[in-house]
C-alpha cells in the first residue's frame, strides 16, 4: 500500500520531498503529491514512512 498526502492539509513546505528515498513525492500546483507506483512506505529504507515522520501537520501523510 502507498501513502498519500491530504491536499487540503498540505502547507507546501516540501519537507517530505527531500526525505523520500524512492523519489515518489513531487510538487504540483503548490502542494505535494505521492506517486503510488513509487511509494513503498519506506520499507527497506526506514522503520516508518518518512513523509509522515517529517510532516509538520499531523494526519497529512496517510495510508492510501
C-alpha positions, -999 to 999 in steps of 0.1 A, spaced: 0 0 0 12 35 -7 8 67 12 -10 98 0 -9 135 10 -42 151 21 -42 181 -3 -63 203 19 -38 200 48 -6 203 28 12 235 35 36 231 6 67 232 29 85 205 9 100 186 39 86 153 26 100 155 -9 136 156 4 131 127 28 115 102 4 141 75 -5 121 65 -36 117 100 -51 79 93 -51 70 128 -39 67 159 -62 52 193 -62 21 201 -83 2 233 -81 18 244 -48 11 212 -29 29 179 -29 17 145 -42 29 110 -38 32 87 -68 16 54 -56 37 34 -81 69 45 -65 58 46 -28 69 16 -7 61 32 27 99 34 31 101 -4 35 137 -15 32 150 20 40 134 31 73 112 17 101 84 41 93 72 63 63 95 93 64 69 117 48 46 112 78 76 115 102 88 149 89 54 165 80 47 194 103 9 189 101 -3 157 117 -25 135 96 -14 149 63 6 119 50 -16 89 55 -20 54 41 -40 55 8 
